[in-house]
Amino acid sequence: MTSITSFAFNPFYENTYVVSAANGDCWIIDPGCYTVKEQEKLVTFITDNGLKPVKLLNTHCHLDHIFGNAFIADKFNLKPEWHEKETTIAQNAKLAAMMFGVKAPEYRQPGAFLIPGDTLELGDASFKILFTPGHSPGSVTFYNEAEKFAIAGDVLFQGSIGRTDLPGGDYDTLIESIKRELLALPDDVAVYNGHGAPTTIGQERLNNPFLR
């Protein structure tokens, strides 16, 4: 059984996820650790639970989701992985940081690009990569069909959707992505998002005002 632990980090209260398998292997998804204290909190959790980070993944590369990329990459000898359309977003994080008045994350070259339709393995679990652009041009969702959950970044929130006013965002594309990829999933699939509490596909299908 896969374990999911989240941490709300940085001034944007971004959800960083540690997803771990029974054998102790884990993924760090969207590391947003911004301060030394947040870095220590994440590492302490990994160490105390005997976990071994084997992948550093980004659902997308807005700065609040990559603040900790360089730290995690250096600490655990990993290279980040994201969709190729997110590279420009990651490279321009310094400009975004200036706009929001925060320190810029250090850039780390990706080790591989995530390809929609591919499957990633973590222990005995399989995750399909879904292509869900709109909030960002290369946003992806990691979907575990057997355990009925998806880690979706800033695509779909409880009662809301991701903003589309940042560079590369597009409202119509986002709505199309949600309807094509996420609303095609069963109602009982849990959605772990980039900010706030998790939700379910069924809850959003019924109640999300943007999807009516």
Secondary structure as the mmCIF struct_conf table of DSSP 4:
data_model
#
loop_
_struct_conf.conf_type_id
_struct_conf.id
_struct_conf.beg_label_comp_id
_struct_conf.beg_label_asym_id
_struct_conf.beg_label_seq_id
_struct_conf.end_label_comp_id
_struct_conf.end_label_asym_id
_struct_conf.end_label_seq_id
STRN STRN1 SER A 3 PHE A 9
TURN_TY1_P TURN_TY1_P1 ASN A 10 TYR A 13
STRN STRN2 GLU A 14 SER A 20
TURN_TY1_P TURN_TY1_P2 ALA A 22 ASN A 23
BEND BEND1 GLY A 24 GLY A 24
STRN STRN3 ASP A 25 ILE A 29
BEND BEND2 ASP A 30 ASP A 30
BEND BEND3 THR A 35 THR A 35
HELX_RH_AL_P HELX_RH_AL_P1 VAL A 36 ASP A 48
TURN_TY1_P TURN_TY1_P3 ASN A 49 GLY A 50
STRN STRN4 LYS A 52 LEU A 57
BEND BEND4 THR A 59 THR A 59
HELX_RH_AL_P HELX_RH_AL_P2 LEU A 63 ILE A 66
TURN_TY1_P TURN_TY1_P4 PHE A 67 GLY A 68
HELX_RH_AL_P HELX_RH_AL_P3 ASN A 69 PHE A 76
TURN_TY1_P TURN_TY1_P5 ASN A 77 ASN A 77
STRN STRN5 PRO A 80 TRP A 82
HELX_RH_3T_P HELX_RH_3T_P1 GLU A 84 GLU A 86
HELX_RH_AL_P HELX_RH_AL_P4 THR A 87 GLN A 91
TURN_TY1_P TURN_TY1_P6 ASN A 92 ASN A 92
HELX_RH_AL_P HELX_RH_AL_P5 ALA A 93 PHE A 100
TURN_TY1_P TURN_TY1_P7 GLY A 101 GLY A 101
BEND BEND5 VAL A 102 VAL A 102
HELX_LH_PP_P HELX_LH_PP_P1 LYS A 103 TYR A 107
BEND BEND6 GLY A 111 GLY A 111
STRN STRN6 ALA A 112 PHE A 113
TURN_TY1_P TURN_TY1_P8 PRO A 116 GLY A 117
STRN STRN7 THR A 119 LEU A 122
TURN_TY1_P TURN_TY1_P9 GLY A 123 ASP A 124
STRN STRN8 ALA A 125 PHE A 131
BEND BEND7 GLY A 134 SER A 136
TURN_TY1_P TURN_TY1_P10 PRO A 137 GLY A 138
STRN STRN9 VAL A 140 ASN A 144
TURN_TY1_P TURN_TY1_P11 GLU A 145 LYS A 148
STRN STRN10 PHE A 149 GLY A 153
TURN_TY1_P TURN_TY1_P12 ASP A 154 ASP A 154
BEND BEND8 VAL A 155 VAL A 155
STRN STRN11 LEU A 156 PHE A 157
TURN_TY1_P TURN_TY1_P13 GLN A 158 GLY A 159
STRN STRN12 SER A 160 ILE A 161
BEND BEND9 LEU A 166 LEU A 166
TURN_TY1_P TURN_TY1_P14 PRO A 167 GLY A 168
HELX_RH_AL_P HELX_RH_AL_P6 TYR A 171 SER A 177
HELX_RH_PI_P HELX_RH_PI_P1 ILE A 178 LEU A 182
TURN_TY1_P TURN_TY1_P15 LEU A 183 ALA A 184
BEND BEND10 LEU A 185 LEU A 185
TURN_TY1_P TURN_TY1_P16 ASP A 187 ASP A 188
STRN STRN13 ALA A 190 ASN A 193
BEND BEND11 GLY A 194 GLY A 196
STRN STRN14 THR A 199 THR A 200
HELX_RH_AL_P HELX_RH_AL_P7 ILE A 201 ASN A 207
HELX_RH_3T_P HELX_RH_3T_P2 PRO A 209 LEU A 211
#
